[in-house]
Amino acid sequence: MEPDIVQNQGQMPESREAEEAVVGAMLLSREVISDVAEILTEEDFATPQLKEIFAAIMDLFEEGKPIDVITV
């Protein structure tokens, strides 16, 4: 018997671990933030908490403020 294959139906795959890795890298390096900002937006995050953290990081970055676990 073959396993059932579920069609993706136009949705991007989700990976909490990948989202955590991106946000973690952004917290460690401002250089990473500018690279990520060219590729991802807040809407690319499926996990609500990580979406909110991403948005906070981007706001601080655009304002030129320090970014770390305290300020975010």
CHARMM internal coordinates of N, CA and C (Angstrom, degrees):
IC EDIT
DIST 1 N 1 CA 1.4334
DIST 1 CA 1 C 1.5330
ANGL 1 N 1 CA 1 C 108.99
DIST 1 C 2 N 1.3294
ANGL 1 CA 1 C 2 N 116.76
DIHE 1 N 1 CA 1 C 2 N 131.51
DIST 2 N 2 CA 1.4551
ANGL 1 C 2 N 2 CA 121.29
DIHE 1 CA 1 C 2 N 2 CA -179.82
DIST 2 CA 2 C 1.5265
ANGL 2 N 2 CA 2 C 110.52
DIHE 1 C 2 N 2 CA 2 C -85.12
DIST 2 C 3 N 1.3501
ANGL 2 CA 2 C 3 N 116.85
DIHE 2 N 2 CA 2 C 3 N 144.88
DIST 3 N 3 CA 1.4688
ANGL 2 C 3 N 3 CA 118.95
DIHE 2 CA 2 C 3 N 3 CA 178.40
DIST 3 CA 3 C 1.5270
ANGL 3 N 3 CA 3 C 110.49
DIHE 2 C 3 N 3 CA 3 C -68.34
DIST 3 C 4 N 1.3348
ANGL 3 CA 3 C 4 N 115.42
DIHE 3 N 3 CA 3 C 4 N 149.66
DIST 4 N 4 CA 1.4575
ANGL 3 C 4 N 4 CA 120.06
DIHE 3 CA 3 C 4 N 4 CA 176.08
DIST 4 CA 4 C 1.5251
ANGL 4 N 4 CA 4 C 108.99
DIHE 3 C 4 N 4 CA 4 C -69.24
DIST 4 C 5 N 1.3105
ANGL 4 CA 4 C 5 N 116.00
DIHE 4 N 4 CA 4 C 5 N 137.54
DIST 5 N 5 CA 1.4525
ANGL 4 C 5 N 5 CA 121.41
DIHE 4 CA 4 C 5 N 5 CA 177.53
DIST 5 CA 5 C 1.5255
ANGL 5 N 5 CA 5 C 107.84
DIHE 4 C 5 N 5 CA 5 C -109.33
DIST 5 C 6 N 1.3092
ANGL 5 CA 5 C 6 N 115.55
DIHE 5 N 5 CA 5 C 6 N 123.48
DIST 6 N 6 CA 1.4569
ANGL 5 C 6 N 6 CA 120.70
DIHE 5 CA 5 C 6 N 6 CA -179.93
DIST 6 CA 6 C 1.5227
ANGL 6 N 6 CA 6 C 108.19
DIHE 5 C 6 N 6 CA 6 C -94.48
DIST 6 C 7 N 1.3152
ANGL 6 CA 6 C 7 N 116.41
DIHE 6 N 6 CA 6 C 7 N 127.15
DIST 7 N 7 CA 1.4587
ANGL 6 C 7 N 7 CA 121.28
DIHE 6 CA 6 C 7 N 7 CA 177.75
DIST 7 CA 7 C 1.5213
ANGL 7 N 7 CA 7 C 109.61
DIHE 6 C 7 N 7 CA 7 C -71.44
DIST 7 C 8 N 1.3153
ANGL 7 CA 7 C 8 N 117.07
DIHE 7 N 7 CA 7 C 8 N 142.24
DIST 8 N 8 CA 1.4584
ANGL 7 C 8 N 8 CA 122.52
DIHE 7 CA 7 C 8 N 8 CA -178.88
DIST 8 CA 8 C 1.5215
ANGL 8 N 8 CA 8 C 111.98
DIHE 7 C 8 N 8 CA 8 C -71.82
DIST 8 C 9 N 1.2894
ANGL 8 CA 8 C 9 N 119.19
DIHE 8 N 8 CA 8 C 9 N -24.58
DIST 9 N 9 CA 1.4579
ANGL 8 C 9 N 9 CA 125.73
DIHE 8 CA 8 C 9 N 9 CA 177.62
DIST 9 CA 9 C 1.5218
ANGL 9 N 9 CA 9 C 112.86
DIHE 8 C 9 N 9 CA 9 C 53.00
DIST 9 C 10 N 1.3271
ANGL 9 CA 9 C 10 N 117.47
DIHE 9 N 9 CA 9 C 10 N 44.36
DIST 10 N 10 CA 1.4547
ANGL 9 C 10 N 10 CA 121.65
DIHE 9 CA 9 C 10 N 10 CA 173.43
DIST 10 CA 10 C 1.5117
ANGL 10 N 10 CA 10 C 116.25
DIHE 9 C 10 N 10 CA 10 C 79.31
DIST 10 C 11 N 1.3123
ANGL 10 CA 10 C 11 N 118.90
DIHE 10 N 10 CA 10 C 11 N 1.26
DIST 11 N 11 CA 1.4595
ANGL 10 C 11 N 11 CA 121.28
DIHE 10 CA 10 C 11 N 11 CA 179.27
DIST 11 CA 11 C 1.5202
ANGL 11 N 11 CA 11 C 110.05
DIHE 10 C 11 N 11 CA 11 C -92.05
DIST 11 C 12 N 1.3252
ANGL 11 CA 11 C 12 N 114.64
DIHE 11 N 11 CA 11 C 12 N 144.73
DIST 12 N 12 CA 1.4527
ANGL 11 C 12 N 12 CA 119.70
DIHE 11 CA 11 C 12 N 12 CA 176.49
DIST 12 CA 12 C 1.5281
ANGL 12 N 12 CA 12 C 108.84
DIHE 11 C 12 N 12 CA 12 C -74.78
DIST 12 C 13 N 1.3254
ANGL 12 CA 12 C 13 N 117.26
DIHE 12 N 12 CA 12 C 13 N 146.01
DIST 13 N 13 CA 1.4677
ANGL 12 C 13 N 13 CA 118.88
DIHE 12 CA 12 C 13 N 13 CA 176.35
DIST 13 CA 13 C 1.5260
ANGL 13 N 13 CA 13 C 109.98
DIHE 12 C 13 N 13 CA 13 C -65.66
DIST 13 C 14 N 1.3206
ANGL 13 CA 13 C 14 N 115.87
DIHE 13 N 13 CA 13 C 14 N 150.82
DIST 14 N 14 CA 1.4615
ANGL 13 C 14 N 14 CA 121.43
DIHE 13 CA 13 C 14 N 14 CA -178.59
DIST 14 CA 14 C 1.5225
ANGL 14 N 14 CA 14 C 110.29
DIHE 13 C 14 N 14 CA 14 C -113.59
DIST 14 C 15 N 1.3201
ANGL 14 CA 14 C 15 N 115.71
DIHE 14 N 14 CA 14 C 15 N 140.36
DIST 15 N 15 CA 1.4565
ANGL 14 C 15 N 15 CA 120.98
DIHE 14 CA 14 C 15 N 15 CA 176.21
DIST 15 CA 15 C 1.5246
ANGL 15 N 15 CA 15 C 108.89
DIHE 14 C 15 N 15 CA 15 C -146.67
DIST 15 C 16 N 1.3253
ANGL 15 CA 15 C 16 N 115.10
DIHE 15 N 15 CA 15 C 16 N 106.21
DIST 16 N 16 CA 1.4685
ANGL 15 C 16 N 16 CA 119.45
DIHE 15 CA 15 C 16 N 16 CA 178.65
DIST 16 CA 16 C 1.5216
ANGL 16 N 16 CA 16 C 110.26
DIHE 15 C 16 N 16 CA 16 C -59.51
DIST 16 C 17 N 1.3268
ANGL 16 CA 16 C 17 N 116.83
DIHE 16 N 16 CA 16 C 17 N -38.39
DIST 17 N 17 CA 1.4592
ANGL 16 C 17 N 17 CA 120.57
DIHE 16 CA 16 C 17 N 17 CA -179.00
DIST 17 CA 17 C 1.5259
ANGL 17 N 17 CA 17 C 110.82
DIHE 16 C 17 N 17 CA 17 C -62.75
DIST 17 C 18 N 1.3244
ANGL 17 CA 17 C 18 N 117.48
DIHE 17 N 17 CA 17 C 18 N -40.85
DIST 18 N 18 CA 1.4637
ANGL 17 C 18 N 18 CA 120.78
DIHE 17 CA 17 C 18 N 18 CA 178.51
DIST 18 CA 18 C 1.5254
ANGL 18 N 18 CA 18 C 110.39
DIHE 17 C 18 N 18 CA 18 C -65.89
DIST 18 C 19 N 1.3243
ANGL 18 CA 18 C 19 N 116.38
DIHE 18 N 18 CA 18 C 19 N -42.20
DIST 19 N 19 CA 1.4631
ANGL 18 C 19 N 19 CA 120.28
DIHE 18 CA 18 C 19 N 19 CA 178.48
DIST 19 CA 19 C 1.5280
ANGL 19 N 19 CA 19 C 110.57
DIHE 18 C 19 N 19 CA 19 C -62.37
DIST 19 C 20 N 1.3274
ANGL 19 CA 19 C 20 N 116.74
DIHE 19 N 19 CA 19 C 20 N -42.36
DIST 20 N 20 CA 1.4681
ANGL 19 C 20 N 20 CA 120.92
DIHE 19 CA 19 C 20 N 20 CA 178.46
DIST 20 CA 20 C 1.5235
ANGL 20 N 20 CA 20 C 110.90
DIHE 19 C 20 N 20 CA 20 C -62.57
DIST 20 C 21 N 1.3296
ANGL 20 CA 20 C 21 N 116.54
DIHE 20 N 20 CA 20 C 21 N -39.95
DIST 21 N 21 CA 1.4656
ANGL 20 C 21 N 21 CA 120.71
DIHE 20 CA 20 C 21 N 21 CA 179.96
DIST 21 CA 21 C 1.5257
ANGL 21 N 21 CA 21 C 110.98
DIHE 20 C 21 N 21 CA 21 C -64.59
DIST 21 C 22 N 1.3192
ANGL 21 CA 21 C 22 N 116.98
DIHE 21 N 21 CA 21 C 22 N -41.67
DIST 22 N 22 CA 1.4673
ANGL 21 C 22 N 22 CA 120.86
DIHE 21 CA 21 C 22 N 22 CA 179.46
DIST 22 CA 22 C 1.5236
ANGL 22 N 22 CA 22 C 110.36
DIHE 21 C 22 N 22 CA 22 C -64.08
DIST 22 C 23 N 1.3238
ANGL 22 CA 22 C 23 N 117.02
DIHE 22 N 22 CA 22 C 23 N -49.68
DIST 23 N 23 CA 1.4645
ANGL 22 C 23 N 23 CA 121.00
DIHE 22 CA 22 C 23 N 23 CA -179.26
DIST 23 CA 23 C 1.5307
ANGL 23 N 23 CA 23 C 110.17
DIHE 22 C 23 N 23 CA 23 C -62.63
DIST 23 C 24 N 1.3151
ANGL 23 CA 23 C 24 N 117.33
DIHE 23 N 23 CA 23 C 24 N -41.44
DIST 24 N 24 CA 1.4634
ANGL 23 C 24 N 24 CA 120.97
DIHE 23 CA 23 C 24 N 24 CA 178.40
DIST 24 CA 24 C 1.5162
ANGL 24 N 24 CA 24 C 112.06
DIHE 23 C 24 N 24 CA 24 C -61.15
DIST 24 C 25 N 1.3239
ANGL 24 CA 24 C 25 N 116.78
DIHE 24 N 24 CA 24 C 25 N -43.45
DIST 25 N 25 CA 1.4637
ANGL 24 C 25 N 25 CA 120.78
DIHE 24 CA 24 C 25 N 25 CA 178.27
DIST 25 CA 25 C 1.5251
ANGL 25 N 25 CA 25 C 110.80
DIHE 24 C 25 N 25 CA 25 C -64.21
DIST 25 C 26 N 1.3289
ANGL 25 CA 25 C 26 N 116.44
DIHE 25 N 25 CA 25 C 26 N -37.42
DIST 26 N 26 CA 1.4669
ANGL 25 C 26 N 26 CA 120.61
DIHE 25 CA 25 C 26 N 26 CA 178.61
DIST 26 CA 26 C 1.5245
ANGL 26 N 26 CA 26 C 111.13
DIHE 25 C 26 N 26 CA 26 C -64.84
DIST 26 C 27 N 1.3175
ANGL 26 CA 26 C 27 N 116.83
DIHE 26 N 26 CA 26 C 27 N -35.39
DIST 27 N 27 CA 1.4646
ANGL 26 C 27 N 27 CA 120.58
DIHE 26 CA 26 C 27 N 27 CA 178.75
DIST 27 CA 27 C 1.5320
ANGL 27 N 27 CA 27 C 111.87
DIHE 26 C 27 N 27 CA 27 C -70.57
DIST 27 C 28 N 1.3174
ANGL 27 CA 27 C 28 N 116.32
DIHE 27 N 27 CA 27 C 28 N -23.56
DIST 28 N 28 CA 1.4607
ANGL 27 C 28 N 28 CA 120.60
DIHE 27 CA 27 C 28 N 28 CA -177.66
DIST 28 CA 28 C 1.5235
ANGL 28 N 28 CA 28 C 114.00
DIHE 27 C 28 N 28 CA 28 C -90.24
DIST 28 C 29 N 1.3407
ANGL 28 CA 28 C 29 N 117.79
DIHE 28 N 28 CA 28 C 29 N -23.43
DIST 29 N 29 CA 1.4606
ANGL 28 C 29 N 29 CA 119.15
DIHE 28 CA 28 C 29 N 29 CA -173.10
DIST 29 CA 29 C 1.5233
ANGL 29 N 29 CA 29 C 112.48
DIHE 28 C 29 N 29 CA 29 C -150.12
DIST 29 C 30 N 1.3341
ANGL 29 CA 29 C 30 N 116.43
DIHE 29 N 29 CA 29 C 30 N 124.67
DIST 30 N 30 CA 1.4686
ANGL 29 C 30 N 30 CA 121.12
DIHE 29 CA 29 C 30 N 30 CA 175.49
DIST 30 CA 30 C 1.5266
ANGL 30 N 30 CA 30 C 110.55
DIHE 29 C 30 N 30 CA 30 C -63.36
DIST 30 C 31 N 1.3335
ANGL 30 CA 30 C 31 N 117.55
DIHE 30 N 30 CA 30 C 31 N -32.66
DIST 31 N 31 CA 1.4643
ANGL 30 C 31 N 31 CA 120.68
DIHE 30 CA 30 C 31 N 31 CA 179.36
DIST 31 CA 31 C 1.5220
ANGL 31 N 31 CA 31 C 110.59
DIHE 30 C 31 N 31 CA 31 C -61.23
DIST 31 C 32 N 1.3094
ANGL 31 CA 31 C 32 N 116.20
DIHE 31 N 31 CA 31 C 32 N -38.42
DIST 32 N 32 CA 1.4650
ANGL 31 C 32 N 32 CA 120.75
DIHE 31 CA 31 C 32 N 32 CA 178.72
DIST 32 CA 32 C 1.5243
ANGL 32 N 32 CA 32 C 110.00
DIHE 31 C 32 N 32 CA 32 C -64.36
DIST 32 C 33 N 1.3215
ANGL 32 CA 32 C 33 N 116.97
DIHE 32 N 32 CA 32 C 33 N -37.66
DIST 33 N 33 CA 1.4639
ANGL 32 C 33 N 33 CA 120.71
DIHE 32 CA 32 C 33 N 33 CA -177.95
DIST 33 CA 33 C 1.5225
ANGL 33 N 33 CA 33 C 110.56
DIHE 32 C 33 N 33 CA 33 C -59.58
DIST 33 C 34 N 1.3277
ANGL 33 CA 33 C 34 N 117.19
DIHE 33 N 33 CA 33 C 34 N -46.79
DIST 34 N 34 CA 1.4625
ANGL 33 C 34 N 34 CA 118.91
DIHE 33 CA 33 C 34 N 34 CA -179.17
DIST 34 CA 34 C 1.5234
ANGL 34 N 34 CA 34 C 111.33
DIHE 33 C 34 N 34 CA 34 C -64.68
DIST 34 C 35 N 1.3199
ANGL 34 CA 34 C 35 N 117.59
DIHE 34 N 34 CA 34 C 35 N -36.17
DIST 35 N 35 CA 1.4711
ANGL 34 C 35 N 35 CA 120.57
DIHE 34 CA 34 C 35 N 35 CA 176.90
DIST 35 CA 35 C 1.5247
ANGL 35 N 35 CA 35 C 111.04
DIHE 34 C 35 N 35 CA 35 C -66.18
DIST 35 C 36 N 1.3230
ANGL 35 CA 35 C 36 N 116.51
DIHE 35 N 35 CA 35 C 36 N -46.27
DIST 36 N 36 CA 1.4633
ANGL 35 C 36 N 36 CA 121.14
DIHE 35 CA 35 C 36 N 36 CA -178.92
DIST 36 CA 36 C 1.5265
ANGL 36 N 36 CA 36 C 110.60
DIHE 35 C 36 N 36 CA 36 C -64.62
DIST 36 C 37 N 1.3300
ANGL 36 CA 36 C 37 N 116.95
DIHE 36 N 36 CA 36 C 37 N -38.59
DIST 37 N 37 CA 1.4662
ANGL 36 C 37 N 37 CA 121.38
DIHE 36 CA 36 C 37 N 37 CA -178.38
DIST 37 CA 37 C 1.5264
ANGL 37 N 37 CA 37 C 112.17
DIHE 36 C 37 N 37 CA 37 C -61.15
DIST 37 C 38 N 1.3251
ANGL 37 CA 37 C 38 N 116.90
DIHE 37 N 37 CA 37 C 38 N -25.79
DIST 38 N 38 CA 1.4615
ANGL 37 C 38 N 38 CA 121.07
DIHE 37 CA 37 C 38 N 38 CA 178.20
DIST 38 CA 38 C 1.5247
ANGL 38 N 38 CA 38 C 111.86
DIHE 37 C 38 N 38 CA 38 C -76.02
DIST 38 C 39 N 1.3375
ANGL 38 CA 38 C 39 N 116.90
DIHE 38 N 38 CA 38 C 39 N -17.59
DIST 39 N 39 CA 1.4642
ANGL 38 C 39 N 39 CA 121.25
DIHE 38 CA 38 C 39 N 39 CA -172.77
DIST 39 CA 39 C 1.5203
ANGL 39 N 39 CA 39 C 113.00
DIHE 38 C 39 N 39 CA 39 C -113.34
DIST 39 C 40 N 1.3289
ANGL 39 CA 39 C 40 N 116.89
DIHE 39 N 39 CA 39 C 40 N -43.86
DIST 40 N 40 CA 1.4614
ANGL 39 C 40 N 40 CA 121.06
DIHE 39 CA 39 C 40 N 40 CA -172.66
DIST 40 CA 40 C 1.5232
ANGL 40 N 40 CA 40 C 112.68
DIHE 39 C 40 N 40 CA 40 C -112.16
DIST 40 C 41 N 1.3238
ANGL 40 CA 40 C 41 N 114.35
DIHE 40 N 40 CA 40 C 41 N 155.38
DIST 41 N 41 CA 1.4620
ANGL 40 C 41 N 41 CA 121.43
DIHE 40 CA 40 C 41 N 41 CA 171.12
DIST 41 CA 41 C 1.5233
ANGL 41 N 41 CA 41 C 107.52
DIHE 40 C 41 N 41 CA 41 C -125.34
DIST 41 C 42 N 1.3010
ANGL 41 CA 41 C 42 N 115.22
DIHE 41 N 41 CA 41 C 42 N 171.90
DIST 42 N 42 CA 1.4653
ANGL 41 C 42 N 42 CA 121.51
DIHE 41 CA 41 C 42 N 42 CA 178.27
DIST 42 CA 42 C 1.5303
ANGL 42 N 42 CA 42 C 111.10
DIHE 41 C 42 N 42 CA 42 C -55.30
DIST 42 C 43 N 1.3070
ANGL 42 CA 42 C 43 N 116.80
DIHE 42 N 42 CA 42 C 43 N -35.92
DIST 43 N 43 CA 1.4682
ANGL 42 C 43 N 43 CA 121.51
DIHE 42 CA 42 C 43 N 43 CA -176.88
DIST 43 CA 43 C 1.5280
ANGL 43 N 43 CA 43 C 113.34
DIHE 42 C 43 N 43 CA 43 C -70.89
DIST 43 C 44 N 1.3261
ANGL 43 CA 43 C 44 N 117.74
DIHE 43 N 43 CA 43 C 44 N -12.84
DIST 44 N 44 CA 1.4628
ANGL 43 C 44 N 44 CA 120.93
DIHE 43 CA 43 C 44 N 44 CA 178.49
DIST 44 CA 44 C 1.5232
ANGL 44 N 44 CA 44 C 112.47
DIHE 43 C 44 N 44 CA 44 C -77.78
DIST 44 C 45 N 1.3329
ANGL 44 CA 44 C 45 N 117.31
DIHE 44 N 44 CA 44 C 45 N -10.69
DIST 45 N 45 CA 1.4560
ANGL 44 C 45 N 45 CA 121.61
DIHE 44 CA 44 C 45 N 45 CA -179.30
DIST 45 CA 45 C 1.5236
ANGL 45 N 45 CA 45 C 110.44
DIHE 44 C 45 N 45 CA 45 C -93.15
DIST 45 C 46 N 1.3253
ANGL 45 CA 45 C 46 N 116.29
DIHE 45 N 45 CA 45 C 46 N 130.75
DIST 46 N 46 CA 1.4650
ANGL 45 C 46 N 46 CA 121.85
DIHE 45 CA 45 C 46 N 46 CA 179.91
DIST 46 CA 46 C 1.5279
ANGL 46 N 46 CA 46 C 111.64
DIHE 45 C 46 N 46 CA 46 C -90.31
DIST 46 C 47 N 1.3220
ANGL 46 CA 46 C 47 N 116.58
DIHE 46 N 46 CA 46 C 47 N -28.40
DIST 47 N 47 CA 1.4592
ANGL 46 C 47 N 47 CA 121.38
DIHE 46 CA 46 C 47 N 47 CA -178.17
DIST 47 CA 47 C 1.5304
ANGL 47 N 47 CA 47 C 109.27
DIHE 46 C 47 N 47 CA 47 C -84.08
DIST 47 C 48 N 1.3337
ANGL 47 CA 47 C 48 N 118.28
DIHE 47 N 47 CA 47 C 48 N 116.63
DIST 48 N 48 CA 1.4682
ANGL 47 C 48 N 48 CA 120.87
DIHE 47 CA 47 C 48 N 48 CA -175.14
DIST 48 CA 48 C 1.5301
ANGL 48 N 48 CA 48 C 114.30
DIHE 47 C 48 N 48 CA 48 C -54.22
DIST 48 C 49 N 1.3201
ANGL 48 CA 48 C 49 N 117.76
DIHE 48 N 48 CA 48 C 49 N -42.04
DIST 49 N 49 CA 1.4631
ANGL 48 C 49 N 49 CA 120.60
DIHE 48 CA 48 C 49 N 49 CA -178.65
DIST 49 CA 49 C 1.5308
ANGL 49 N 49 CA 49 C 111.00
DIHE 48 C 49 N 49 CA 49 C -65.34
DIST 49 C 50 N 1.3205
ANGL 49 CA 49 C 50 N 116.71
DIHE 49 N 49 CA 49 C 50 N -41.18
DIST 50 N 50 CA 1.4618
ANGL 49 C 50 N 50 CA 120.28
DIHE 49 CA 49 C 50 N 50 CA -179.66
DIST 50 CA 50 C 1.5228
ANGL 50 N 50 CA 50 C 110.96
DIHE 49 C 50 N 50 CA 50 C -72.26
DIST 50 C 51 N 1.3114
ANGL 50 CA 50 C 51 N 116.76
DIHE 50 N 50 CA 50 C 51 N -32.45
DIST 51 N 51 CA 1.4666
ANGL 50 C 51 N 51 CA 121.52
DIHE 50 CA 50 C 51 N 51 CA 174.43
DIST 51 CA 51 C 1.5298
ANGL 51 N 51 CA 51 C 109.36
DIHE 50 C 51 N 51 CA 51 C -60.64
DIST 51 C 52 N 1.3305
ANGL 51 CA 51 C 52 N 116.38
DIHE 51 N 51 CA 51 C 52 N -43.52
DIST 52 N 52 CA 1.4652
ANGL 51 C 52 N 52 CA 121.58
DIHE 51 CA 51 C 52 N 52 CA -179.74
DIST 52 CA 52 C 1.5275
ANGL 52 N 52 CA 52 C 111.30
DIHE 51 C 52 N 52 CA 52 C -67.12
DIST 52 C 53 N 1.3221
ANGL 52 CA 52 C 53 N 116.85
DIHE 52 N 52 CA 52 C 53 N -40.93
DIST 53 N 53 CA 1.4638
ANGL 52 C 53 N 53 CA 120.96
DIHE 52 CA 52 C 53 N 53 CA 177.98
DIST 53 CA 53 C 1.5245
ANGL 53 N 53 CA 53 C 110.08
DIHE 52 C 53 N 53 CA 53 C -64.84
DIST 53 C 54 N 1.3265
ANGL 53 CA 53 C 54 N 116.79
DIHE 53 N 53 CA 53 C 54 N -43.93
DIST 54 N 54 CA 1.4632
ANGL 53 C 54 N 54 CA 121.02
DIHE 53 CA 53 C 54 N 54 CA 177.83
DIST 54 CA 54 C 1.5282
ANGL 54 N 54 CA 54 C 110.19
DIHE 53 C 54 N 54 CA 54 C -57.17
DIST 54 C 55 N 1.3269
ANGL 54 CA 54 C 55 N 116.64
DIHE 54 N 54 CA 54 C 55 N -46.62
DIST 55 N 55 CA 1.4693
ANGL 54 C 55 N 55 CA 121.19
DIHE 54 CA 54 C 55 N 55 CA -179.39
DIST 55 CA 55 C 1.5256
ANGL 55 N 55 CA 55 C 111.00
DIHE 54 C 55 N 55 CA 55 C -61.54
DIST 55 C 56 N 1.3270
ANGL 55 CA 55 C 56 N 117.10
DIHE 55 N 55 CA 55 C 56 N -41.46
DIST 56 N 56 CA 1.4677
ANGL 55 C 56 N 56 CA 120.95
DIHE 55 CA 55 C 56 N 56 CA 179.11
DIST 56 CA 56 C 1.5267
ANGL 56 N 56 CA 56 C 110.95
DIHE 55 C 56 N 56 CA 56 C -64.19
DIST 56 C 57 N 1.3205
ANGL 56 CA 56 C 57 N 116.42
DIHE 56 N 56 CA 56 C 57 N -42.78
DIST 57 N 57 CA 1.4669
ANGL 56 C 57 N 57 CA 120.49
DIHE 56 CA 56 C 57 N 57 CA 178.01
DIST 57 CA 57 C 1.5252
ANGL 57 N 57 CA 57 C 109.96
DIHE 56 C 57 N 57 CA 57 C -60.74
DIST 57 C 58 N 1.3198
ANGL 57 CA 57 C 58 N 116.85
DIHE 57 N 57 CA 57 C 58 N -45.60
DIST 58 N 58 CA 1.4613
ANGL 57 C 58 N 58 CA 120.68
DIHE 57 CA 57 C 58 N 58 CA -178.71
DIST 58 CA 58 C 1.5288
ANGL 58 N 58 CA 58 C 111.19
DIHE 57 C 58 N 58 CA 58 C -63.94
DIST 58 C 59 N 1.3223
ANGL 58 CA 58 C 59 N 117.34
DIHE 58 N 58 CA 58 C 59 N -40.51
DIST 59 N 59 CA 1.4694
ANGL 58 C 59 N 59 CA 120.48
DIHE 58 CA 58 C 59 N 59 CA 178.25
DIST 59 CA 59 C 1.5287
ANGL 59 N 59 CA 59 C 110.71
DIHE 58 C 59 N 59 CA 59 C -61.14
DIST 59 C 60 N 1.3243
ANGL 59 CA 59 C 60 N 116.70
DIHE 59 N 59 CA 59 C 60 N -47.75
DIST 60 N 60 CA 1.4625
ANGL 59 C 60 N 60 CA 120.77
DIHE 59 CA 59 C 60 N 60 CA 179.53
DIST 60 CA 60 C 1.5266
ANGL 60 N 60 CA 60 C 110.93
DIHE 59 C 60 N 60 CA 60 C -63.18
DIST 60 C 61 N 1.3170
ANGL 60 CA 60 C 61 N 116.68
DIHE 60 N 60 CA 60 C 61 N -40.84
DIST 61 N 61 CA 1.4652
ANGL 60 C 61 N 61 CA 122.06
DIHE 60 CA 60 C 61 N 61 CA -179.76
DIST 61 CA 61 C 1.5262
ANGL 61 N 61 CA 61 C 110.33
DIHE 60 C 61 N 61 CA 61 C -61.52
DIST 61 C 62 N 1.3245
ANGL 61 CA 61 C 62 N 116.32
DIHE 61 N 61 CA 61 C 62 N -47.16
DIST 62 N 62 CA 1.4655
ANGL 61 C 62 N 62 CA 121.07
DIHE 61 CA 61 C 62 N 62 CA -179.17
DIST 62 CA 62 C 1.5286
ANGL 62 N 62 CA 62 C 111.82
DIHE 61 C 62 N 62 CA 62 C -65.28
DIST 62 C 63 N 1.3284
ANGL 62 CA 62 C 63 N 116.87
DIHE 62 N 62 CA 62 C 63 N -28.41
DIST 63 N 63 CA 1.4676
ANGL 62 C 63 N 63 CA 121.54
DIHE 62 CA 62 C 63 N 63 CA 178.42
DIST 63 CA 63 C 1.5286
ANGL 63 N 63 CA 63 C 112.25
DIHE 62 C 63 N 63 CA 63 C -86.60
DIST 63 C 64 N 1.3399
ANGL 63 CA 63 C 64 N 116.61
DIHE 63 N 63 CA 63 C 64 N -4.49
DIST 64 N 64 CA 1.4567
ANGL 63 C 64 N 64 CA 120.95
DIHE 63 CA 63 C 64 N 64 CA 179.84
DIST 64 CA 64 C 1.5162
ANGL 64 N 64 CA 64 C 113.85
DIHE 63 C 64 N 64 CA 64 C 72.71
DIST 64 C 65 N 1.3155
ANGL 64 CA 64 C 65 N 116.25
DIHE 64 N 64 CA 64 C 65 N 21.55
DIST 65 N 65 CA 1.4685
ANGL 64 C 65 N 65 CA 120.98
DIHE 64 CA 64 C 65 N 65 CA -178.26
DIST 65 CA 65 C 1.5285
ANGL 65 N 65 CA 65 C 110.52
DIHE 64 C 65 N 65 CA 65 C -91.27
DIST 65 C 66 N 1.3400
ANGL 65 CA 65 C 66 N 116.57
DIHE 65 N 65 CA 65 C 66 N 160.13
DIST 66 N 66 CA 1.4692
ANGL 65 C 66 N 66 CA 120.29
DIHE 65 CA 65 C 66 N 66 CA 177.38
DIST 66 CA 66 C 1.5326
ANGL 66 N 66 CA 66 C 110.97
DIHE 65 C 66 N 66 CA 66 C -62.17
DIST 66 C 67 N 1.3167
ANGL 66 CA 66 C 67 N 114.92
DIHE 66 N 66 CA 66 C 67 N 146.38
DIST 67 N 67 CA 1.4626
ANGL 66 C 67 N 67 CA 120.47
DIHE 66 CA 66 C 67 N 67 CA -179.70
DIST 67 CA 67 C 1.5205
ANGL 67 N 67 CA 67 C 108.35
DIHE 66 C 67 N 67 CA 67 C -125.38
DIST 67 C 68 N 1.3213
ANGL 67 CA 67 C 68 N 115.52
DIHE 67 N 67 CA 67 C 68 N 118.38
DIST 68 N 68 CA 1.4594
ANGL 67 C 68 N 68 CA 121.93
DIHE 67 CA 67 C 68 N 68 CA 175.00
DIST 68 CA 68 C 1.5242
ANGL 68 N 68 CA 68 C 108.01
DIHE 67 C 68 N 68 CA 68 C -158.03
DIST 68 C 69 N 1.3162
ANGL 68 CA 68 C 69 N 116.99
DIHE 68 N 68 CA 68 C 69 N -178.51
DIST 69 N 69 CA 1.4658
ANGL 68 C 69 N 69 CA 119.73
DIHE 68 CA 68 C 69 N 69 CA -176.51
DIST 69 CA 69 C 1.5273
ANGL 69 N 69 CA 69 C 112.57
DIHE 68 C 69 N 69 CA 69 C -65.14
DIST 69 C 70 N 1.3097
ANGL 69 CA 69 C 70 N 117.98
DIHE 69 N 69 CA 69 C 70 N -22.47
DIST 70 N 70 CA 1.4646
ANGL 69 C 70 N 70 CA 120.99
DIHE 69 CA 69 C 70 N 70 CA 178.62
DIST 70 CA 70 C 1.5316
ANGL 70 N 70 CA 70 C 110.59
DIHE 69 C 70 N 70 CA 70 C -79.26
DIST 70 C 71 N 1.3262
ANGL 70 CA 70 C 71 N 117.33
DIHE 70 N 70 CA 70 C 71 N -48.63
DIST 71 N 71 CA 1.4645
ANGL 70 C 71 N 71 CA 120.39
DIHE 70 CA 70 C 71 N 71 CA -176.25
DIST 71 CA 71 C 1.5192
ANGL 71 N 71 CA 71 C 112.69
DIHE 70 C 71 N 71 CA 71 C -70.61
DIST 71 C 72 N 1.3146
ANGL 71 CA 71 C 72 N 115.94
DIHE 71 N 71 CA 71 C 72 N -30.15
DIST 72 N 72 CA 1.4701
ANGL 71 C 72 N 72 CA 119.34
DIHE 71 CA 71 C 72 N 72 CA 179.13
DIST 72 CA 72 C 1.5107
ANGL 72 N 72 CA 72 C 109.20
DIHE 71 C 72 N 72 CA 72 C -76.92
END
COOR INIT
IC SEED 1 N 1 CA 1 C
IC BUILD
